[in-house]
Structures are given as structure tokens and as C-alpha cells.
Amino acid sequence: MNYAAALDFLLSRTDYERWPGFNYASRFDLRRMDDLLQRLGNPHLSAKSVHVAGSKGKGSTSAMIAAGLREAGYKTGLYTSPHLVTIRERMQVDGKPILKNELELVVSLMQPHAEAVDRDRTYGELSTFELLTAAAFMYFQRKQVDFQVLETGLGGRLDATNVVKPEVCVITSISLDHTEVLGDTLAKIAAEKAGIIKPGCTVVSSAQAGEAVSVIRETCRRQGARLISVGSDVTWLKLNSDLSGQSLEVKGLNGSYQLTIPLLGAHQLENAAAAAAALEVLRVPQKSIQTGLAKTYWPGRLQVLKRRPLLVVDGAHNRDSASKLKEALTQYFHFDHLILIIGTSADKDVAGIIQELAPLVHRVIVTRSRHPRATKPEILVGEFAKLGIKAEVAEDVSSAVAEALSRAGGKDLICAAGSLFLVAEVIEYVKGLHPESYAG
């Protein structure tokens, strides 16, 4: 099996990342994963696990935890989604994506077992995300990692990653997202996220709204899990920041210490505190926490791609994250005018995202990514028109970036936001990258 054949096998299945809406409970069934993993020799149980769920910040938090574990001398796997340029970004060991030949091997070994599960059809056909997750477990087993840090894809309770027995569960900020799939209240969404909590484990939770707090506390009580709350058990204080990152003081489980992270935004300070708490639970030395978080690499989130004019990308994909982006743009950047490049996914709260960002904009360029779930530009134009803002349309992301760069003054700020799929294409354009495909 060559690399193209491996990708074809993975991506030919049902890919829920491409669907704007589906019945979560009827389509997701962990028994499929259990069946496949048992046939593969249960690779998911070969390493200690850290499991991370949440509406936003889970990827950043996962990356910080993995960086801290690496600095402590542990061989560390990191599984995240979605990716920016290549699907291989989703499976990393010690900060390096899986190589093409390694993915070829893992998929070729998995293929006959996956096809056997599909032939049996006891619990339905395996999806793309389930195959990717199983491949990650196999890869981490082959590389003999000490820890695997796993970001959930969607929800938590029925997510393909929810087959592990974690040392620590982390639940980052929960907000209204994927409401047509996970539920239309914070309590319902929190119940899905809290589904990763296992009996007797330790849970680190970011600060949450009241509805979510109640659900998480009750789940921990029911599972006999220890709960550590960021904001009360672990606190943080911002010290300073510049375009290269920010520093904070954390009052953790084992005393106070300072951290520096190369990530911008107040929400990243809270993510850093959650990551530090999880690492403390795992008995990672303070020095390793400090050094690891300082080395964290997590692109596409308030990332500065150009300095003059300033070009910043952020994957803000719901109303709450758009609000956080608005706050960050005013707190961390100084500019004369803001040119917004925006493209969203069709299943998102498009009106809410636009209402949050509209007060800052001087010029708006709407576009769409190559992703099949991308919102039609005319829908975005209509939402801006409701607010009295005339938006321009660019046929693709590269045209939008070229137009914005040609219009921006030396002290202006260009911000591209609305989805990670849009952000990925901006990064491709600015850095001259060539993706294998939308998904590869």
C-alpha cells in the first residue's frame, strides 16, 4: 500500500467533519471501535492517556500538555483534529507528525481488520475519524510512547477516542457549539463532554458557566473522580505580553510559578493553567512544565503570519470564540483599521460570529474555503448587510488574502477568521505550501 492508497482508504469512509449536521446518537457507536481495537490487540491500552474535551481550547491545551510531558523525558504521542495542511499533523510523536511511510504501514496493517468489522456490520460501518483514531493508537503503540494525549473530535461520550482509561481528563471551556448534534443547552453539551470522565480518575476543568459546572461536578461525584477547578483550586494572573507570546503566574497544586507561552489571547492563559494543573497531577517537575509550555507549537490560533502589515489568523468558529477573538484583537494589537477576511462552516452560528466581530471592522472580505461544509459567501454578505456593512466577495481564500494585502496600510491589521479550514488556506498562501488535498 502506498501513501495515496492509504489516504484513499481512510477518506473513502463516512467523514462527519464534512457533514453540516447528523444524528449524533444514532451514528456514533463505541462498540465499533471496541470491536476494531480488540482485533488489533487493543493498542489504545499500551500507553498512559490524557484525555481532553471541550468546546474550545482543547487542541491548545492538548499541545501544551504534550510539550510538558516531552520536556519531562516522556516519549509522548499527540492526537488532534482537524489538521491545517496535512492529515499527518493529527498523529505526532514528540512534536513530529507521522511520516508518510509510517502511515502507509499502519493503515495496511489495520485495513483487513477494519474491513472485517464492516463485513460483520454488527454495529455499522467504521467512519473516517474512527479509522484515524485507531491508526493513531497503533502508531503510538509501535513507537512505544509513554503517554498519549488525545483530543476528542466531537462531544466526548460517544467520541472514538473515548475508549481509553485516562490518568487525567481535562475539560476546557464549554460553550454552545454543534448544538444541532450535541444539544441546545450548556447542560446537554456539558453532559456529552463529561462523558470522558472515568471512575476514579482525576478531572481538571477550566472555568465554566453554572449549568456546565453542575453537570461536571455531578458526573465526578457519580464516578468517584477527583475534580480540580481552574479558577479556584488552580488560579492564574497575567503578567505581560507582546506579539511573540505572554507570561503568567500560576498558583498551582504545588505552589506558585511563572509560565511563558507563545500563544496569544486571554483564553490561552486559562488553557495554560489547565495544562499546568494536569501536568502537576502527572507529577511532571515544575521546570519541565515551564520549559515545555514555552516551547508549545500550535499554529492557526491568533497566529501572526506577517508583521507589516499585520496579518493574524484565528480559527474562531462560534460566537463565544469570536467574542474572545474580538477582545484579543483590541488587547494585544494596535492598528489603524481592521480588514476582516471571513469564511465559516455552514453548521455554525454565522450571525453570532458576525455580530461579535462587526464592531471592529473597517473593511470585510467574505470568501469560502475548499471544504465542502463551507458557508456560501452570499449568506455572509447578507448577515453583514443586516448590520449596515457592505462586504466584498472573493472567489477563494488566496484571492481574499491578496486583495487584503493590496488594500492594507502599514499600520492596518488583517485578520482572517471563521474556521480552521479558512485559516489553513491562508497559511498555505502566505507560506507557499501545497496541501495534499482538503483532507490530506
TAWOKA-V162306 format. One record per helix or strand of 2 or more residues. SS is the DSSP state (H for helix, E for strand). FROM is the first residue (numbers start at 0). TO is the last residue. If there is no record, write none. Layout:
ss->SS from->FROM to->TO
ss->SS from->FROM to->TO
//
This chain:
ss->H from->2 to->10
ss->H from->15 to->17
ss->H from->23 to->26
ss->H from->29 to->38
ss->H from->42 to->44
ss->E from->47 to->52
ss->H from->57 to->70
ss->E from->75 to->78
ss->H from->86 to->89
ss->E from->90 to->92
ss->E from->95 to->96
ss->H from->99 to->119
ss->H from->127 to->141
ss->E from->146 to->150
ss->E from->167 to->170
ss->H from->178 to->181
ss->H from->185 to->195
ss->E from->201 to->204
ss->H from->209 to->222
ss->E from->225 to->229
ss->E from->233 to->241
ss->E from->244 to->251
ss->E from->254 to->260
ss->H from->265 to->280
ss->H from->285 to->293
ss->E from->302 to->306
ss->E from->309 to->313
ss->H from->318 to->331
ss->E from->337 to->341
ss->H from->349 to->357
ss->E from->362 to->365
ss->H from->376 to->385
ss->E from->391 to->392
ss->H from->396 to->406
ss->E from->412 to->416
ss->H from->419 to->430
//
